[in-house]
Amino acid sequence: MQTAATPPASDPAAALALRAADRASPTLADAQTAFRELHSLHARQLAAWLSARVVRSDLDDVHQEIWGRVWEKLPTQFIGGNFRAWLFTIARNHLIDAARRRNTRRDFGFGGADDEPDATPPDPEGEEPWEILVDRERGLRLRGCLDKLDAGKRRVIVGRLGGEDYEVIVADLGITTAQAQSWLFTAKRLLRDCLGEDGR
């Protein structure tokens, strides 16, 4: 059975997410437009997933808070790939953090037992907290390795991970397709060297 965060075969939203992540002037308006399109594509699915995990009276607020986090995190944390899976990871982590804050408040005598739900929300992929931390650590290492690439190679590999065609990338960079393919090959090798051959 497919869960909410199961990656689809292809992810056309990734290119929108990369556009939404680019806040440099004069592209801020384009970023906002792309973000609105992302919201219209995924808001209903996210709200449905949240409705099974959040008290109904809090649903709209939590939904808006998560989209606010997505907007804030896109420029630094989305590096291409499956946007839907990334979105649901943000949502899952937000719910886990909220549950921990509630428990901490109770531990220090703030709030009563009946104030708010106590359970940590179920994980849509069945991951344990340590698995989430491992995934987060891998993501941080990958971002660090990407930062070591020059801008051109980083643009090529992030674009290809996001599902962009070479035509879009070469037009953006003003290079040939052969050069873009060469940069992608080099970028992959550099990332493997940086991460280690096993990618861990």
C-alpha positions as CSV (number, residue, x, y, z in Angstrom):
1,M,0.0,0.0,0.0
2,Q,1.4,3.4,-1.0
3,T,1.9,5.9,1.9
4,A,1.6,9.6,1.7
5,A,5.4,10.1,1.4
6,T,6.1,7.3,-1.1
7,P,8.0,8.8,-4.0
8,P,6.1,8.9,-7.3
9,A,7.7,7.6,-10.5
10,S,8.5,11.2,-11.5
11,D,8.3,14.5,-9.7
12,P,7.3,17.5,-11.8
13,A,7.0,19.6,-8.6
14,A,10.8,19.5,-8.1
15,A,11.4,22.1,-10.8
16,L,8.8,24.3,-9.2
17,A,10.4,23.8,-5.8
18,L,13.8,24.9,-7.1
19,R,12.2,28.0,-8.6
20,A,10.5,28.7,-5.3
21,A,13.9,28.3,-3.5
22,D,15.5,31.1,-5.6
23,R,14.8,34.3,-3.7
24,A,17.5,36.5,-5.3
25,S,16.2,39.7,-6.9
26,P,14.6,39.9,-9.5
27,T,13.3,36.4,-9.1
28,L,11.4,36.8,-5.8
29,A,8.1,37.2,-7.6
30,D,8.8,34.1,-9.7
31,A,9.6,32.2,-6.5
32,Q,6.3,33.3,-4.9
33,T,4.4,32.2,-8.0
34,A,6.1,28.8,-8.0
35,F,5.4,28.4,-4.3
36,R,1.7,29.1,-4.8
37,E,1.7,26.4,-7.6
38,L,3.4,24.0,-5.2
39,H,0.8,24.8,-2.5
40,S,-2.1,24.2,-5.0
41,L,-0.6,20.9,-6.0
42,H,0.1,19.4,-2.6
43,A,-2.0,21.3,0.0
44,R,-5.0,19.0,-0.2
45,Q,-2.9,15.8,0.2
46,L,-1.0,17.3,3.1
47,A,-4.2,18.4,4.8
48,A,-5.7,14.9,4.4
49,W,-2.6,13.4,6.0
50,L,-2.6,15.9,8.8
51,S,-6.3,15.3,9.5
52,A,-5.5,11.8,10.9
53,R,-2.8,13.2,13.2
54,V,-3.9,16.6,14.4
55,V,-6.9,17.7,16.4
56,R,-9.5,19.2,14.0
57,S,-9.5,22.6,15.8
58,D,-5.8,22.9,15.2
59,L,-5.7,21.5,11.6
60,D,-5.7,24.9,9.7
61,D,-3.1,26.4,12.0
62,V,-0.7,23.4,11.8
63,H,-1.2,23.2,8.0
64,Q,-0.3,26.9,7.6
65,E,2.7,26.5,10.0
66,I,4.1,23.6,7.9
67,W,3.8,25.6,4.7
68,G,5.5,28.5,6.4
69,R,8.4,26.1,7.3
70,V,8.5,24.9,3.7
71,W,8.9,28.4,2.4
72,E,11.7,29.1,4.9
73,K,13.6,25.9,4.3
74,L,13.4,25.7,0.5
75,P,16.4,27.9,-0.2
76,T,18.8,26.0,2.1
77,Q,17.4,22.5,2.4
78,F,15.7,21.4,-0.8
79,I,18.4,20.3,-3.2
80,G,16.3,18.6,-5.8
81,G,14.7,15.2,-6.0
82,N,11.3,14.2,-4.8
83,F,9.5,17.3,-3.5
84,R,6.5,15.4,-2.1
85,A,8.7,13.2,0.0
86,W,10.6,16.2,1.3
87,L,7.4,18.0,2.1
88,F,6.0,15.1,4.2
89,T,9.4,14.9,6.0
90,I,9.0,18.5,6.9
91,A,5.5,17.9,8.1
92,R,6.4,14.8,10.1
93,N,9.3,16.5,11.8
94,H,7.1,19.5,12.6
95,L,4.6,17.2,14.4
96,I,7.3,15.4,16.2
97,D,8.8,18.7,17.4
98,A,5.4,19.9,18.5
99,A,4.8,16.7,20.5
100,R,8.2,17.0,22.2
101,R,7.5,20.6,23.1
102,R,4.2,19.6,24.7
103,N,5.9,16.8,26.7
104,T,8.6,19.2,27.8
105,R,6.1,21.7,29.0
106,R,4.3,19.0,31.1
107,D,7.6,17.8,32.5
108,F,8.1,21.3,33.9
109,G,4.6,21.7,35.2
110,F,3.1,23.8,32.4
111,G,-0.3,22.5,31.1
112,G,-2.4,19.7,32.4
113,A,-2.9,16.2,31.2
114,D,-6.1,17.1,29.3
115,D,-4.8,20.2,27.6
116,E,-3.5,18.7,24.4
117,P,-3.0,15.3,22.8
118,D,0.0,13.5,24.2
119,A,0.9,11.0,21.6
120,T,3.8,11.4,19.2
121,P,2.3,11.4,15.7
122,P,2.7,8.2,13.7
123,D,5.4,8.2,11.1
124,P,4.0,7.7,7.6
125,E,7.0,5.6,6.6
126,G,7.3,3.7,9.8
127,E,10.7,5.2,10.6
128,E,12.1,5.3,14.1
129,P,13.5,8.6,15.5
130,W,17.1,7.4,15.0
131,E,16.4,6.7,11.3
132,I,15.1,10.2,10.9
133,L,18.3,11.5,12.5
134,V,20.4,9.4,10.2
135,D,18.5,10.7,7.2
136,R,19.0,14.2,8.5
137,E,22.8,13.7,8.9
138,R,23.1,12.3,5.4
139,G,21.2,15.3,4.0
140,L,23.6,17.7,5.9
141,R,26.6,15.8,4.5
142,L,25.2,15.9,1.0
143,R,24.5,19.7,1.2
144,G,28.1,20.2,2.5
145,C,29.5,18.3,-0.4
146,L,27.3,20.2,-2.9
147,D,28.6,23.5,-1.5
148,K,32.1,22.4,-2.4
149,L,31.1,22.2,-6.1
150,D,31.5,25.3,-8.3
151,A,28.2,27.0,-9.2
152,G,28.0,25.6,-12.7
153,K,28.4,21.9,-11.7
154,R,26.1,22.4,-8.7
155,R,23.4,24.0,-11.0
156,V,23.7,21.0,-13.4
157,I,23.4,18.3,-10.9
158,V,20.7,19.9,-8.8
159,G,18.7,20.6,-12.0
160,R,19.0,17.0,-13.2
161,L,18.0,15.7,-9.8
162,G,15.0,18.0,-10.0
163,G,14.0,16.5,-13.3
164,E,15.0,19.5,-15.5
165,D,15.8,18.8,-19.1
166,Y,19.3,19.6,-20.4
167,E,17.7,22.2,-22.7
168,V,16.6,24.2,-19.7
169,I,19.9,23.9,-17.9
170,V,22.1,24.8,-20.9
171,A,20.0,27.8,-21.7
172,D,20.3,29.0,-18.1
173,L,24.1,28.5,-18.1
174,G,24.9,29.4,-21.7
175,I,26.8,26.1,-22.3
176,T,26.4,23.2,-24.7
177,T,24.6,20.0,-23.9
178,A,27.9,18.1,-24.1
179,Q,29.5,20.4,-21.6
180,A,26.5,20.0,-19.2
181,Q,26.8,16.2,-19.5
182,S,30.5,16.5,-18.8
183,W,29.9,18.7,-15.7
184,L,27.3,16.3,-14.5
185,F,29.7,13.3,-14.8
186,T,32.4,15.3,-12.9
187,A,30.0,16.5,-10.3
188,K,28.8,12.9,-9.6
189,R,32.4,11.8,-9.2
190,L,33.2,14.7,-6.9
191,L,30.1,13.9,-4.7
192,R,31.0,10.3,-4.5
193,D,34.6,11.2,-3.4
194,C,33.2,13.6,-0.9
195,L,30.6,11.3,0.6
196,G,32.7,8.1,0.3
197,E,32.2,5.3,-2.2
198,D,29.4,3.8,-0.2
199,G,27.6,7.2,0.0
200,R,27.3,7.0,3.8
